[in-house]
């Protein structure tokens, strides 16, 4: 079975964050969305500075990592910002 290896690119800093492993692109996007919508967090303050990338895959049976070159952008942070209405506050 293969898992995805993901990293968040911080455009303002010009770097990729330490990689994480997730089951699917969708579950990685869900986690990134939670970070972007975490009130008071850096990604919530400047969501357009951040984007989620798939940078490789990990075969959990063999331990082999296959890079994705160039890294594949899955979603930009500003595309995931949720609008909070007064009723939700």
N, C-alpha and C positions, 0 to 999 in steps of 0.2 A: 504494500500500500504506500502511496506517495502523499506526503503533506506539503503544503506550500510554505515557503519561507518569505517573510514580508518585512518591509522596512518603510518607515515614514520619512519622507524627504522634507527637510526644513529649508525652504528657499531663502529665507532671510539669513540663515547661518551658512547656507551652501553645503550642507552635509546630510547624509542619511543616518537615521538612528540605528541603535543596535537591533539586529534582526530578531523576529519572533517567528514561531511556527504555529500554523493553524490548519484545521482540517480542510477548509475550502476557502475560495475567494470570498464567498458570501459571508462566512463567519468572521473572516478577517475584516471585512468592510463593516460588519456590525460592531466589532470592538473599536474600530477607528471612529465610527459614528458616535459611540458613547464618549470617547475622549474629546471629540470636537464639540459635543453638546454639554460637556461638564462645565457648568457655570463657574467662572473664576479661574479656569485652567488656561494655560498659554494658547492651546489650540482653539479654545472658544473665543479668546480675545482677538486672535489674528488667524482665522481659519483659512484665509486665502494663501497663507505662507506654507501650508502643509498639504501633502498628497501621499496617498498610500500606494506603494509599489510591491509587485511580486518580483523578488530578486532570484528565486530558485525553487527547487523542489528537493525534498528529502525522502529517499526510499527507506522506510523504517525497517524493512526486512534485511537490506544489505548495508545500510549506513552510508550509501553513496549520495552525495549532494550534486545536483546538476544546476549550474547557474543559468539564469535567464539574462541574455546579453543582446541588446541593452535591457536594463530593468523595465518591466511593463507597468505603466501607471494604471491603476484600477479606478481611482476616484480622487478628485480634488476635495479638500476639506470644506471649501465654501459651498459645495454641492450638497453637503449633508446637514447644514445648519437648519435646525428646527425653529420655527417661529412659535413663541410662547404667547398665548392670549391671556388677557386679564383673568379669565375664568380658571386658567391652569396654575396661576401663581398662588 
